[in-house]
Amino acid sequence: MQYRTLGASGLKVSTLILGTMTFGGQGNFAKTGSTDIEGARRQIDMALDAGVNMLDTADIYSAGLSEEIIREAIAGRRDRLMLATKARFPTGTKGPNERGLSRHHLVRACEASLKRLGTDHIELYWCHQWDGQTPVEETLRALDDLTRAGKIGYVGVSNFSGWHIMKMLAAAAKEGLVRPVGQQIHYTLQAREAEYELLPIAVDQGIDAVIWSPLAGGLLSGKYRRNQPEPEGTRKAANWDEPPVRDIEALYDIVEALVAVAKGYEGATPAQVALAWLLARPGVASLVVGARTDAQLADNLKAADLVLSAEDVAKLEAVSRPPLLYPYWHQKSTASDRLSPADLVLIGSHLA
């Protein structure tokens, strides 16, 4: 396992983080899995043995039950793991102030998560989604106060657009408030939209990407193949609709390429290849890997040691490269003599 510094901070995170959305299995989250306390202990043991140093959860996962299971599962070994959780959505009462990134909601949500997790601090606190109705200065001041009080260590944002992130960074700099160090985003071979704005921001602004659902909800695991029956016992079979698939034939082309590349590495699986490709991308610090079963987790954890050849990376690039939208095609044709490393995250492969 490798450890990478998260953005412009001193925090070292393992390249794989254990995701716990499957812990609990309550409500709509039952579609992702239903890991109980004993199962959680086993998966945390596996993660620790592999060198994972962080657990990722959210207050909304199974209405807080995921956090409660984590409290029980890490009893006696809290010092061996960092905890990351998120806030933005309602978890209990449905009043108009029980959601968003207002001071009112963030402070209450943080206190509730601390209680459910059975800890006095959270190492990494994510704003789970954008709130366009709360001034970013209010959000940042609340997070700054929570940081100064020692209740959270670092701040991150999740599912923000590029201009959302830049607005928050500008406000943090102007007001002298806590600055986000990471962004938790969706990014896979099947969904490379992050290359337009989010990964260039990661490289340019030092706000590294932590990837959620790096196997696209299992679509890149190798189970979904062209002209083959859809596998049972998966999120897709349970009608879990994230991420969307806009071009099923393009997805199958990517899966076929993953299968072909995996054959060139002893014991490797398509899922491991998909994860290894992500870990080699600029601006990516870590991947959140969760699993419905212990076997799936064991397979995913092996990706930390897989390094793809330049030839195989080129094969995956060719089958998944996103098109150059405007203004990027214009920059490619007229500005390629003065592009920065951040610009080249997207445009570089087209120049090659």
C-alpha positions in Angstrom: 0.0 0.0 0.0 1.2 3.5 -0.8 0.4 6.6 1.1 -0.2 10.0 -0.7 -0.4 13.5 0.7 -3.9 14.7 0.4 -3.9 18.0 -1.5 -2.2 21.0 0.1 -2.1 19.4 3.5 0.2 17.2 5.6 -2.3 14.4 5.8 -1.2 11.0 4.4 -3.9 8.7 3.1 -3.6 5.2 1.8 -4.3 4.9 -2.0 -7.2 2.7 -1.1 -9.8 3.7 1.5 -12.5 1.4 2.9 -15.9 2.6 1.9 -18.8 1.7 4.3 -21.9 2.5 2.3 -22.8 -1.2 2.5 -22.7 -1.2 6.3 -26.2 -1.4 7.7 -28.4 -2.1 4.7 -31.3 0.1 5.8 -33.8 1.8 3.4 -32.6 2.5 -0.1 -29.0 1.6 0.9 -30.0 -2.0 1.2 -29.6 -2.1 -2.6 -25.8 -1.6 -2.1 -25.4 -4.3 0.6 -26.2 -5.1 4.2 -23.0 -5.7 6.1 -23.6 -6.3 9.8 -21.2 -5.6 12.7 -19.4 -8.9 12.4 -19.0 -8.5 8.6 -17.8 -4.9 9.2 -15.2 -6.2 11.7 -13.9 -8.7 9.1 -13.7 -6.1 6.3 -11.9 -3.6 8.6 -9.5 -6.4 9.6 -8.8 -7.1 5.9 -8.3 -3.4 5.2 -5.9 -2.9 8.1 -3.9 -5.9 7.1 -3.6 -4.4 3.6 -2.4 -1.1 4.9 -5.6 1.0 4.6 -5.6 3.8 7.1 -9.0 5.5 6.6 -12.7 4.5 6.7 -15.1 6.6 4.7 -18.8 6.9 5.6 -21.6 9.5 5.7 -24.3 10.4 8.1 -26.9 9.6 5.4 -25.7 6.0 4.9 -28.5 3.8 6.3 -29.8 6.8 8.2 -26.7 6.9 10.5 -26.5 3.1 11.1 -23.2 2.9 9.1 -21.6 5.2 11.5 -23.0 3.3 14.5 -21.6 0.0 13.1 -18.2 1.6 12.6 -18.2 2.6 16.3 -18.8 -1.0 17.4 -16.4 -2.5 14.7 -13.4 -0.3 15.6 -13.8 -0.5 19.4 -10.3 -0.8 20.9 -8.5 0.2 17.8 -9.7 3.7 17.0 -6.1 4.9 17.0 -5.2 2.7 14.0 -7.7 4.3 11.6 -8.7 7.7 10.5 -12.4 8.4 10.0 -14.0 10.4 7.2 -17.7 11.2 7.2 -20.0 13.6 5.3 -22.9 16.0 5.9 -25.4 17.8 3.7 -28.6 15.6 3.6 -31.3 15.1 6.2 -30.9 12.0 8.5 -33.7 12.4 11.0 -36.3 15.1 11.0 -37.2 16.5 7.6 -37.5 20.2 8.5 -36.3 22.9 6.2 -33.1 23.5 8.2 -32.2 19.8 8.5 -30.3 19.8 5.2 -27.7 21.9 3.3 -24.4 23.5 4.4 -25.8 26.1 6.7 -24.1 26.7 10.1 -27.2 25.4 11.8 -27.2 22.1 9.9 -23.4 21.5 9.7 -22.8 21.9 13.5 -25.7 19.7 14.4 -24.7 17.1 11.8 -21.2 17.0 13.0 -22.2 16.6 16.7 -24.6 13.8 15.7 -21.9 12.0 13.7 -19.4 12.3 16.6 -21.9 10.7 18.9 -22.8 7.9 16.5 -19.1 7.2 15.7 -18.2 7.2 19.4 -15.3 9.6 19.0 -14.3 13.2 19.9 -12.9 14.0 16.4 -13.3 13.3 12.8 -10.1 13.4 10.7 -11.8 14.4 7.4 -15.2 16.0 7.1 -16.8 16.2 3.6 -19.4 18.6 2.4 -21.5 15.9 0.7 -23.1 18.0 -2.0 -23.3 21.7 -3.1 -25.8 24.0 -1.3 -26.6 26.9 -3.6 -28.7 28.7 -1.0 -26.1 29.1 1.7 -23.3 31.6 1.3 -20.0 29.8 1.1 -18.6 32.1 3.8 -21.2 30.8 6.2 -20.3 27.2 5.4 -16.6 27.9 5.8 -16.9 29.8 9.1 -18.9 26.8 10.5 -16.2 24.4 9.3 -13.5 26.7 10.6 -15.1 26.8 14.0 -15.4 23.0 14.1 -11.7 22.7 13.1 -10.6 25.2 15.8 -12.6 23.3 18.4 -10.7 20.1 17.4 -13.9 18.3 16.3 -12.7 17.9 12.7 -9.2 17.8 11.3 -9.5 18.6 7.6 -12.3 19.7 5.3 -13.2 18.4 1.8 -16.0 18.8 -0.7 -17.9 16.2 -2.7 -19.9 16.4 -5.9 -19.1 20.1 -6.5 -18.7 21.5 -9.9 -15.5 23.3 -10.9 -16.9 26.8 -10.3 -18.3 25.7 -6.9 -14.9 24.6 -5.8 -13.2 27.7 -7.0 -15.8 29.9 -5.3 -15.1 28.2 -2.0 -11.3 28.4 -2.4 -11.5 32.1 -3.2 -13.7 32.7 -0.1 -11.4 30.7 2.1 -8.4 32.7 0.9 -10.2 36.1 1.2 -11.6 35.5 4.7 -8.7 33.5 6.1 -10.9 30.5 6.7 -10.2 26.7 6.6 -9.4 25.6 3.1 -10.7 22.3 1.6 -7.8 19.9 0.9 -9.7 17.3 -1.2 -12.7 16.6 -3.4 -14.5 13.3 -3.4 -15.8 12.7 -6.9 -17.0 10.1 -9.3 -14.5 9.2 -12.0 -14.0 6.0 -13.9 -13.0 4.7 -17.3 -16.8 4.7 -18.0 -17.3 8.3 -16.8 -14.4 10.6 -17.4 -16.2 14.0 -17.1 -14.0 15.0 -14.2 -11.2 15.5 -16.7 -12.8 18.7 -18.0 -12.6 20.8 -14.8 -12.3 18.8 -11.6 -9.0 17.0 -12.1 -7.3 20.1 -13.6 -8.4 22.0 -10.4 -6.9 19.1 -8.4 -3.6 19.5 -10.1 -3.6 23.3 -10.2 -5.1 24.2 -6.8 -3.9 21.3 -4.7 -7.3 19.9 -3.9 -6.8 16.2 -4.7 -9.4 13.8 -5.8 -10.7 10.9 -3.8 -12.8 8.7 -6.0 -16.2 7.2 -5.0 -17.6 4.2 -6.8 -14.3 3.7 -8.8 -15.8 0.5 -10.4 -18.9 2.4 -11.5 -21.1 0.5 -9.1 -19.7 -2.8 -10.3 -20.1 -2.1 -14.0 -16.3 -2.3 -14.5 -15.9 -5.4 -12.5 -16.0 -7.7 -15.5 -19.4 -9.2 -14.5 -21.3 -7.2 -17.1 -20.5 -8.5 -20.6 -22.0 -7.9 -24.0 -24.5 -10.6 -25.0 -24.4 -12.2 -21.6 -27.2 -12.4 -18.9 -27.1 -9.6 -16.3 -25.5 -11.0 -13.1 -27.7 -11.4 -10.0 -27.0 -10.0 -6.5 -25.6 -6.7 -7.8 -26.5 -3.0 -7.3 -27.7 -2.8 -10.8 -29.9 -5.8 -10.4 -31.4 -4.0 -7.3 -32.2 -0.9 -9.5 -29.4 1.2 -7.9 -29.2 3.9 -10.6 -25.7 5.4 -9.9 -23.8 6.0 -12.0 -25.9 6.5 -15.2 -24.9 4.6 -18.3 -25.4 6.8 -21.4 -23.9 4.5 -24.0 -24.2 0.8 -23.1 -22.1 -0.3 -26.2 -19.3 2.0 -25.2 -19.4 0.5 -21.7 -19.1 -3.0 -23.1 -16.1 -1.9 -25.2 -14.4 -0.7 -22.1 -15.1 -3.9 -20.2 -13.8 -6.0 -23.1 -10.6 -3.9 -23.0 -10.3 -4.4 -19.2 -10.7 -8.2 -19.6 -8.0 -8.2 -22.4 -5.5 -6.2 -20.3 -6.1 -8.2 -17.2 -5.0 -11.4 -19.0 -1.5 -9.9 -19.3 -1.0 -9.8 -15.6 -0.8 -13.0 -13.5 -3.9 -13.3 -11.3 -5.2 -9.9 -12.2 -8.9 -9.2 -12.7 -10.7 -6.5 -14.8 -11.7 -4.8 -11.6 -8.1 -4.5 -10.4 -7.1 -3.1 -13.8 -9.8 -0.4 -13.7 -8.6 0.6 -10.2 -4.9 0.6 -11.1 -5.7 2.9 -14.1 -7.4 5.4 -11.8 -4.4 5.3 -9.3 -2.1 6.4 -12.1 -4.2 9.4 -13.1 -3.0 12.9 -12.3 -4.7 14.6 -9.4 -6.0 11.3 -7.9 -4.9 10.7 -4.3 -7.1 7.7 -3.3 -10.0 5.4 -4.2 -12.9 4.5 -1.9 -13.4 0.8 -2.3 -16.4 -0.9 -0.7 -17.8 -4.4 -1.2 -20.9 -6.5 -0.7 -18.7 -9.5 0.1 -15.3 -10.2 1.6 -14.2 -11.8 -1.6 -14.9 -8.6 -3.6 -13.0 -6.6 -1.0 -10.0 -8.9 -1.1 -10.0 -8.6 -4.9 -10.2 -4.8 -4.8 -7.4 -4.5 -2.3 -4.9 -6.2 -4.6 -5.2 -3.3 -7.0 -2.9 -1.3 -4.8 0.1 -3.4 -6.0 -0.8 -3.5 -9.7 1.1 -1.2 -12.1 0.0 -1.1 -15.7 2.4 -0.8 -18.6 2.4 2.3 -20.9 1.1 0.1 -23.7 -1.9 -1.1 -21.6 -2.7 2.4 -20.4 -2.8 3.5 -24.1 -5.2 0.7 -24.9 -7.6 1.8 -22.1 -7.1 5.5 -23.2 -8.1 4.7 -26.7 -11.3 3.0 -25.8 -12.5 5.5 -23.2 -11.1 8.9 -24.2 -13.6 11.7 -23.7 -14.2 14.1 -26.7 -12.8 17.7 -26.5 -15.7 20.0 -25.9 -15.4 23.8 -26.4 -13.2 25.6 -25.4 -10.8 22.6 -25.2 -10.7 21.7 -28.9 -9.9 25.4 -29.6 -7.2 25.3 -26.9 -5.7 22.2 -28.5 -5.5 23.8 -31.9 -4.4 27.3 -30.9 -2.8 27.2 -27.4 -0.9 23.9 -27.3 2.4 25.8 -27.1 1.6 27.2 -23.7 -0.5 24.6 -21.8 0.1 23.9 -18.1 0.2 20.5 -16.4 -3.4 21.1 -15.3 -4.5 21.8 -18.9 -2.8 18.6 -20.1 -4.8 16.4 -17.8 -7.5 16.5 -20.5 -5.8 17.8 -23.6 -2.5 15.9 -23.3 -3.7 12.6 -24.7 -5.3 14.4 -27.7 -2.0 16.1 -28.5 -0.2 12.7 -28.3 
